[in-house]
Amino acid sequence: MKFGGVLVQDAAAIMHSAQLVVQTAHKNTRAVVVVSAMADVTDGLLDLAEQARQGHGDEVAQAVDLLERRHEDAIQTVFSSSPAMAVQPVVDEEHALFVSLRQALAGVAMLHELTPRSRDLIVSFGERCSAPIMSAALRAAGLTSRSLTGGEAGIVTDDTFGSAVPLLDIARKTIPRALTPLLDRGLTPVVTGFVGANEEGVITTLGRGGSDYTATILGACLLADEVWIWKEVDGVMTADPKLVPDAVRVQALSYREVMELAWFGAKVLHPMTVAPVQEAGIPIRIRSAFLPASPGTIVCADAPEAGPVKAVTSIRKLTALTIGGAAMIGTSDVVSRVFSLLAAAQLPVLMISQSSSMANVSLVMTQTDAERATRLLRKEFAGSMVIRDITATPHVAIVAIVGDGMRGTPGVAARLFTCLASENINLLMIAQGSSEVNISVLITEKEAQRAVRTVHAAFGLAGAT
């Protein structure tokens, strides 16, 4: 089971989350716990690393002091009714971690250089500091527990610092070797999310969404019955409740559906999270820590089809790049060069549309990525007659409908286009994958909320679960 940053953000949240683990243990269910860093700590550490590189030593020192005090306050509150001898070892462990953090930041400041490897080391302290506190809270609640880093738990990755790829063939051996003996002894392991180690034992991180990914890697390698992702919301909703107040919980999603929703902006899971458990056929259950009696949303191989569409989602703050030139007509290698260039720069494309003549291709990206992509493309094709124009259309948004039931069901696209047309919402691009699990449209950003509400109502999702 995995707990996100808000669910371990302070002593009250940690103790609440610990009770959810205790309740599971009382049902004679063995559990491995995965924790994120306290809320906002990961971003704070990234900022500290950059400040250290720029030589802002005093500001860095003050911020680290505040961060250590935040963690120590949580420990003291968790152990408020415990003897001092129970508290001190945890305080000492946290202090040692912060000594190491200060040393890492000092090294960056001295060299005025922040390598991907150093950044991973620094940002890993968020989870490495929260895991011992959660483990201590479990002990204070009566369980036997031990905290481990992802590397200690057997998560072995490649050397791609910042976005490391787990080596699952190795992890299937190392994870059971590390955790099964602890579980057999009745311990509840608490593992740092987001953090792994390469084959030499050097700390790596799995990228954004890495804590969810950690949970499914562990679940797959331990052949768990289920992987539980505890969140602040009651599972996956038919739309973002902030945009659509009458959105309701979806009872079940397939692996395909949840990956599509995640890719198109739903704050559910990172798309890569599903891969380890999908292969093993292990369900993921997304549950609310504040409504523990609710079953949440289960993600499994074949979820029941309540209708053609399960949910509608959106991504805002995007830019569409249109790349064109008469010399592109019938020349497929130009498009290949474009995508190879973007892939090498790690610039993901969220949506693609190409004219049948190949005279132009449109790519939708985040605003920041689009700016970088434009610079790279202009440099790559400078002086070339192939690409004559690169046009940016900012302030656009993707709206996507997702559902396995769309496959082979006529009229879904027509209903989508008709309901948007009824609201005078113009479609800038349309895309549908061959899997028929989603249909995506590009519209202006200012129309996104109205579009999501309109589509949600048109497909009757308020009454669907």
C-alpha positions as CSV (number, residue, x, y, z in Angstrom):
1,M,0.0,0.0,0.0
2,K,1.2,3.4,-0.9
3,F,0.7,6.8,0.8
4,G,1.2,10.1,-1.1
5,G,2.8,13.3,0.2
6,V,-0.4,14.8,1.6
7,L,-1.0,11.6,3.6
8,V,2.4,11.9,5.3
9,Q,2.7,15.7,5.4
10,D,2.7,16.1,9.2
11,A,2.3,14.1,12.4
12,A,-1.5,14.0,12.2
13,A,-1.4,12.7,8.6
14,I,1.2,10.1,9.4
15,M,-0.6,8.8,12.4
16,H,-3.9,8.6,10.4
17,S,-2.1,6.7,7.6
18,A,-0.5,4.4,10.2
19,Q,-3.9,3.5,11.6
20,L,-5.0,2.3,8.1
21,V,-2.0,0.0,8.0
22,V,-2.7,-1.2,11.5
23,Q,-6.3,-2.0,10.6
24,T,-5.1,-4.1,7.7
25,A,-2.6,-5.9,9.9
26,H,-5.4,-6.8,12.3
27,K,-7.1,-8.7,9.5
28,N,-4.0,-10.9,9.3
29,T,-3.1,-9.3,6.0
30,R,0.6,-8.8,5.4
31,A,1.5,-5.4,3.9
32,V,4.4,-3.6,2.5
33,V,4.1,0.2,2.9
34,V,5.4,2.7,0.4
35,V,5.6,6.4,1.2
36,S,6.3,9.6,-0.7
37,A,8.1,12.6,0.7
38,M,6.1,15.0,2.9
39,A,4.0,17.3,0.8
40,D,6.0,19.9,-1.1
41,V,9.4,18.5,0.1
42,T,10.4,17.1,-3.3
43,D,9.9,20.5,-5.0
44,G,11.7,22.2,-2.1
45,L,14.7,19.9,-2.4
46,L,14.9,20.5,-6.2
47,D,14.9,24.2,-5.5
48,L,17.6,23.8,-2.8
49,A,19.8,21.9,-5.2
50,E,19.5,24.7,-7.8
51,Q,20.2,27.4,-5.1
52,A,23.3,25.5,-4.0
53,R,24.5,25.4,-7.6
54,Q,24.1,29.2,-7.7
55,G,26.1,29.6,-4.5
56,H,23.2,30.8,-2.2
57,G,24.7,29.1,0.8
58,D,22.9,31.1,3.6
59,E,19.5,30.6,2.1
60,V,20.2,26.9,1.6
61,A,21.3,26.5,5.2
62,Q,18.2,28.2,6.6
63,A,15.9,26.1,4.4
64,V,17.5,22.8,5.5
65,D,17.2,23.8,9.1
66,L,13.5,24.5,8.7
67,L,13.1,21.2,6.8
68,E,14.8,19.2,9.6
69,R,12.7,21.0,12.2
70,R,9.6,20.0,10.3
71,H,10.6,16.3,10.4
72,E,11.7,16.4,14.0
73,D,8.4,18.1,15.1
74,A,6.5,15.2,13.4
75,I,8.6,12.6,15.3
76,Q,8.1,14.4,18.6
77,T,4.3,14.5,18.1
78,V,4.1,10.8,16.9
79,F,6.0,9.8,20.1
80,S,4.3,12.4,22.4
81,S,3.1,9.6,24.8
82,S,6.2,7.4,24.5
83,P,9.4,7.3,26.6
84,A,12.4,9.3,25.5
85,M,14.3,6.1,24.8
86,A,11.8,5.3,22.0
87,V,12.1,8.8,20.4
88,Q,15.8,9.4,20.4
89,P,16.9,6.6,17.9
90,V,14.5,8.0,15.3
91,V,15.6,11.6,16.0
92,D,19.3,10.4,15.6
93,E,18.5,8.6,12.3
94,E,16.8,11.7,10.9
95,H,19.7,14.0,12.0
96,A,22.2,11.7,10.3
97,L,20.2,12.0,7.1
98,F,20.2,15.8,7.3
99,V,23.9,15.8,7.9
100,S,24.3,13.8,4.6
101,L,21.9,16.2,2.9
102,R,24.0,19.2,4.0
103,Q,27.1,17.5,2.7
104,A,25.6,16.8,-0.7
105,L,24.4,20.4,-1.0
106,A,27.8,21.7,0.1
107,G,29.5,19.6,-2.7
108,V,27.2,21.2,-5.3
109,A,27.8,24.7,-4.0
110,M,31.6,24.1,-4.0
111,L,31.7,22.9,-7.6
112,H,28.8,25.2,-8.9
113,E,27.7,22.1,-10.7
114,L,24.5,20.0,-10.4
115,T,24.8,16.7,-12.2
116,P,21.8,14.4,-12.7
117,R,23.4,12.0,-10.3
118,S,23.8,14.7,-7.6
119,R,20.2,15.9,-8.2
120,D,18.9,12.4,-7.6
121,L,20.9,12.0,-4.4
122,I,19.6,15.3,-3.1
123,V,15.9,14.8,-4.0
124,S,15.9,11.3,-2.6
125,F,16.2,12.7,0.9
126,G,12.5,13.5,0.9
127,E,11.4,9.9,0.9
128,R,14.4,8.8,2.9
129,C,13.4,11.1,5.7
130,S,9.6,10.3,5.6
131,A,10.0,6.5,5.6
132,P,11.6,6.2,9.1
133,I,8.9,8.4,10.6
134,M,6.1,6.3,9.1
135,S,7.9,3.2,10.4
136,A,8.2,4.7,13.8
137,A,4.5,5.6,13.8
138,L,3.7,1.9,13.1
139,R,5.9,0.8,16.0
140,A,4.2,3.4,18.2
141,A,0.9,1.9,17.1
142,G,2.0,-1.6,18.1
143,L,3.4,-3.1,14.9
144,T,6.9,-4.3,14.3
145,S,8.3,-2.3,11.4
146,R,11.5,-1.4,9.6
147,S,12.2,1.3,7.0
148,L,14.2,0.6,3.8
149,T,15.3,2.7,0.8
150,G,14.1,1.5,-2.6
151,G,17.6,0.1,-3.2
152,E,17.6,-1.8,0.0
153,A,14.2,-3.2,-0.9
154,G,15.7,-4.6,-4.1
155,I,14.6,-2.0,-6.7
156,V,17.5,-2.1,-9.2
157,T,17.5,0.4,-12.1
158,D,19.6,1.5,-15.0
159,D,21.7,4.6,-14.9
160,T,19.2,7.1,-16.3
161,F,19.3,9.5,-13.4
162,G,16.1,11.5,-12.9
163,S,14.0,8.9,-14.8
164,A,15.6,5.6,-14.1
165,V,14.2,2.4,-15.6
166,P,13.7,-0.5,-13.2
167,L,15.4,-3.7,-14.2
168,L,12.5,-6.0,-13.5
169,D,14.3,-9.2,-14.4
170,I,16.8,-8.5,-11.6
171,A,14.2,-7.0,-9.3
172,R,12.0,-10.2,-9.4
173,K,14.9,-11.9,-7.6
174,T,16.2,-9.0,-5.4
175,I,12.9,-7.8,-4.0
176,P,11.6,-11.1,-2.7
177,R,15.1,-11.7,-1.3
178,A,15.0,-8.4,0.6
179,L,11.4,-8.3,1.8
180,T,10.0,-11.8,2.1
181,P,12.2,-12.7,5.2
182,L,10.9,-9.5,6.9
183,L,7.3,-10.3,6.1
184,D,7.8,-13.9,7.3
185,R,9.0,-12.5,10.7
186,G,5.9,-10.4,11.0
187,L,7.5,-7.1,10.2
188,T,5.8,-4.4,8.1
189,P,8.5,-2.9,5.8
190,V,8.2,0.8,5.0
191,V,9.9,1.5,1.6
192,T,10.8,4.8,0.2
193,G,8.8,5.5,-2.9
194,F,10.4,7.1,-6.0
195,V,13.9,5.9,-5.0
196,G,15.9,3.0,-6.4
197,A,19.6,2.2,-7.0
198,N,21.6,1.1,-10.0
199,E,23.6,-2.1,-10.1
200,E,26.5,-0.4,-8.3
201,G,24.2,0.8,-5.5
202,V,24.2,4.4,-6.5
203,I,20.8,6.1,-5.7
204,T,18.5,6.8,-8.7
205,T,15.0,8.2,-8.9
206,L,12.1,6.9,-11.0
207,G,10.7,10.3,-12.1
208,R,7.4,12.0,-11.3
209,G,4.8,9.4,-10.2
210,G,7.7,7.3,-9.0
211,S,6.1,6.4,-5.6
212,D,3.1,4.8,-7.3
213,Y,5.5,3.0,-9.6
214,T,7.5,1.8,-6.6
215,A,4.3,0.3,-5.2
216,T,3.4,-1.6,-8.3
217,I,7.0,-2.9,-8.9
218,L,7.0,-4.3,-5.3
219,G,3.5,-5.7,-5.7
220,A,4.4,-7.4,-9.0
221,C,7.7,-8.9,-7.7
222,L,6.1,-10.1,-4.5
223,L,3.0,-11.5,-6.3
224,A,0.7,-9.4,-4.1
225,D,-3.0,-10.0,-4.1
226,E,-3.6,-6.3,-4.7
227,V,-1.8,-3.0,-4.7
228,W,-3.6,-0.2,-2.8
229,I,-2.9,3.4,-3.7
230,W,-4.2,5.6,-0.8
231,K,-5.3,9.1,-1.9
232,E,-7.3,12.1,-0.7
233,V,-10.1,11.3,-3.1
234,D,-12.5,8.4,-3.4
235,G,-10.9,6.6,-6.3
236,V,-11.1,7.7,-9.9
237,M,-13.8,10.1,-10.8
238,T,-15.8,10.4,-14.1
239,A,-14.2,13.9,-14.4
240,D,-12.2,16.3,-12.3
241,P,-14.7,17.3,-9.5
242,K,-13.2,20.8,-9.5
243,L,-14.4,21.2,-13.1
244,V,-17.6,19.0,-12.9
245,P,-19.2,19.1,-9.5
246,D,-21.5,16.1,-10.2
247,A,-18.7,13.8,-11.2
248,V,-18.9,10.4,-9.5
249,R,-16.6,7.5,-8.6
250,V,-15.9,4.9,-11.3
251,Q,-16.1,1.5,-9.7
252,A,-13.8,-0.3,-12.1
253,L,-11.3,0.5,-14.9
254,S,-9.2,-1.7,-17.1
255,Y,-5.5,-1.3,-17.3
256,R,-5.9,0.2,-20.7
257,E,-8.5,2.7,-19.5
258,V,-6.5,4.0,-16.6
259,M,-3.3,4.4,-18.7
260,E,-5.3,6.5,-21.2
261,L,-6.8,8.6,-18.4
262,A,-3.4,9.1,-16.8
263,W,-1.8,10.1,-20.1
264,F,-4.5,12.6,-20.8
265,G,-4.3,14.5,-17.6
266,A,-6.3,12.6,-15.0
267,K,-4.4,12.8,-11.7
268,V,-4.8,9.0,-11.2
269,L,-1.5,7.2,-11.7
270,H,1.5,7.7,-13.9
271,P,1.0,5.6,-17.1
272,M,4.1,3.5,-16.4
273,T,2.7,2.5,-13.0
274,V,0.4,0.0,-14.6
275,A,3.0,-2.0,-16.5
276,P,4.5,-4.2,-13.8
277,V,1.1,-5.3,-12.4
278,Q,-0.6,-5.6,-15.8
279,E,1.9,-8.3,-16.8
280,A,1.3,-10.2,-13.5
281,G,-2.5,-9.6,-13.6
282,I,-2.5,-8.0,-10.1
283,P,-5.3,-5.5,-9.5
284,I,-4.6,-1.9,-8.3
285,R,-7.2,-0.4,-5.9
286,I,-7.3,3.4,-5.6
287,R,-8.8,4.3,-2.3
288,S,-9.6,7.3,-0.1
289,A,-7.7,7.6,3.2
290,F,-10.6,9.6,4.5
291,L,-13.3,7.1,3.4
292,P,-11.6,3.8,4.2
293,A,-14.9,1.9,4.1
294,S,-15.3,2.8,0.5
295,P,-14.0,0.2,-2.0
296,G,-12.6,3.0,-4.2
297,T,-11.8,2.2,-7.8
298,I,-10.3,-1.2,-8.8
299,V,-8.1,-1.4,-11.9
300,C,-7.9,-4.8,-13.4
301,A,-7.5,-6.7,-16.7
302,D,-11.2,-6.7,-17.8
303,A,-13.4,-4.2,-16.0
304,P,-17.2,-4.3,-16.6
305,E,-18.4,-1.9,-19.3
306,A,-21.0,0.5,-17.8
307,G,-21.3,2.3,-21.1
308,P,-19.1,3.3,-24.1
309,V,-17.4,6.1,-22.1
310,K,-16.1,5.8,-18.5
311,A,-14.6,9.2,-18.0
312,V,-13.7,12.6,-19.6
313,T,-10.4,14.3,-18.8
314,S,-8.4,17.3,-20.0
315,I,-4.9,18.8,-20.1
316,R,-4.5,22.6,-20.2
317,K,-1.6,25.0,-20.7
318,L,-0.5,23.4,-24.0
319,T,0.8,24.6,-27.3
320,A,0.2,23.1,-30.8
321,L,3.2,23.2,-33.2
322,T,2.4,22.9,-36.9
323,I,5.4,21.9,-39.0
324,G,5.0,22.4,-42.7
325,G,6.6,22.7,-46.1
326,A,5.9,21.6,-49.7
327,A,9.0,19.5,-49.8
328,M,7.6,17.4,-47.0
329,I,4.9,15.9,-49.3
330,G,5.5,12.2,-49.6
331,T,8.7,12.4,-47.6
332,S,8.3,10.2,-44.5
333,D,11.9,10.5,-43.3
334,V,11.3,14.2,-42.4
335,V,8.7,13.2,-39.8
336,S,11.0,10.5,-38.6
337,R,13.8,13.1,-38.1
338,V,11.4,15.3,-36.1
339,F,10.3,12.6,-33.7
340,S,13.8,11.3,-33.3
341,L,15.0,14.8,-32.4
342,L,12.2,15.2,-29.8
343,A,12.8,11.8,-28.3
344,A,16.5,12.4,-27.9
345,A,15.7,15.7,-26.1
346,Q,13.1,13.8,-23.9
347,L,10.2,16.1,-25.1
348,P,7.0,14.1,-25.0
349,V,4.3,14.7,-27.6
350,L,0.8,14.5,-26.2
351,M,-1.2,14.5,-29.4
352,I,-0.3,14.1,-33.1
353,S,-2.2,14.9,-36.4
354,Q,-0.8,14.6,-39.9
355,S,-2.3,15.5,-43.3
356,S,-2.6,12.6,-45.7
357,S,-0.3,14.4,-48.1
358,M,2.4,14.7,-45.4
359,A,2.6,18.4,-46.2
360,N,2.4,19.2,-42.5
361,V,2.2,17.6,-39.1
362,S,0.9,19.1,-35.9
363,L,2.2,18.2,-32.4
364,V,0.7,19.1,-29.1
365,M,3.1,19.6,-26.2
366,T,3.3,21.5,-22.9
367,Q,4.1,25.2,-23.4
368,T,7.7,24.8,-22.0
369,D,8.4,21.7,-24.1
370,A,7.0,23.4,-27.2
371,E,9.4,26.4,-26.8
372,R,12.4,24.0,-26.5
373,A,11.1,21.9,-29.4
374,T,10.8,25.0,-31.7
375,R,14.4,26.0,-31.0
376,L,15.7,22.5,-31.6
377,L,13.7,22.1,-34.9
378,R,14.8,25.5,-36.2
379,K,18.4,24.6,-35.5
380,E,18.1,21.1,-37.0
381,F,16.4,22.2,-40.3
382,A,18.2,25.6,-40.6
383,G,19.0,26.3,-44.3
384,S,16.8,23.3,-45.3
385,M,14.1,23.7,-47.9
386,V,12.1,20.8,-46.4
387,I,10.5,22.6,-43.4
388,R,9.6,26.1,-44.3
389,D,7.2,26.9,-41.4
390,I,6.9,26.1,-37.7
391,T,3.8,27.8,-36.3
392,A,2.9,27.8,-32.6
393,T,-0.6,28.0,-31.4
394,P,-0.5,28.6,-27.6
395,H,-3.2,28.4,-24.9
396,V,-4.9,25.2,-26.1
397,A,-6.2,22.2,-24.3
398,I,-6.9,18.5,-24.9
399,V,-10.2,17.0,-23.9
400,A,-10.4,13.2,-24.1
401,I,-13.0,10.6,-23.5
402,V,-11.9,7.2,-22.4
403,G,-13.7,3.8,-22.3
404,D,-13.2,0.2,-23.5
405,G,-16.9,0.2,-24.5
406,M,-16.1,2.6,-27.4
407,R,-14.6,-0.3,-29.4
408,G,-17.1,-1.3,-32.1
409,T,-19.8,1.1,-30.8
410,P,-21.1,3.3,-33.6
411,G,-22.0,6.9,-32.9
412,V,-19.6,7.7,-30.0
413,A,-17.5,10.2,-32.0
414,A,-20.7,11.7,-33.5
415,R,-22.1,12.3,-30.1
416,L,-18.8,13.9,-28.9
417,F,-18.6,16.3,-31.9
418,T,-22.3,17.1,-31.8
419,C,-22.3,18.1,-28.1
420,L,-19.3,20.3,-28.6
421,A,-20.7,21.9,-31.7
422,S,-23.9,22.6,-29.8
423,E,-21.8,24.8,-27.5
424,N,-20.0,26.5,-30.4
425,I,-16.7,24.9,-29.4
426,N,-14.4,24.7,-32.3
427,L,-12.2,21.6,-32.8
428,L,-8.6,22.4,-33.7
429,M,-7.5,18.8,-34.0
430,I,-9.0,15.3,-33.6
431,A,-7.2,12.1,-32.8
432,Q,-8.2,8.5,-32.1
433,G,-5.9,5.6,-31.5
434,S,-6.4,2.2,-33.3
435,S,-7.3,0.7,-29.9
436,E,-10.5,2.8,-29.9
437,V,-10.2,3.3,-26.2
438,N,-10.0,7.1,-26.5
439,I,-11.0,10.0,-28.7
440,S,-9.1,13.3,-28.1
441,V,-9.9,16.8,-29.4
442,L,-7.9,20.0,-29.2
443,I,-9.7,23.2,-28.3
444,T,-8.8,26.6,-27.0
445,E,-7.9,26.6,-23.3
446,K,-10.6,29.1,-22.3
447,E,-13.3,26.6,-23.5
448,A,-11.8,23.6,-21.7
449,Q,-14.0,23.6,-18.6
450,R,-17.2,24.2,-20.6
451,A,-16.2,21.4,-22.9
452,V,-15.6,18.9,-20.1
453,R,-18.9,19.7,-18.5
454,T,-20.7,19.4,-21.8
455,V,-19.2,16.1,-22.7
456,H,-19.7,14.7,-19.2
457,A,-23.4,15.5,-19.4
458,A,-23.8,14.3,-23.0
459,F,-22.6,10.8,-22.1
460,G,-24.6,10.6,-18.9
461,L,-21.6,10.1,-16.7
462,A,-23.1,11.8,-13.6
463,G,-25.3,8.7,-13.2
464,A,-22.6,6.2,-14.2
465,T,-20.3,4.3,-11.8
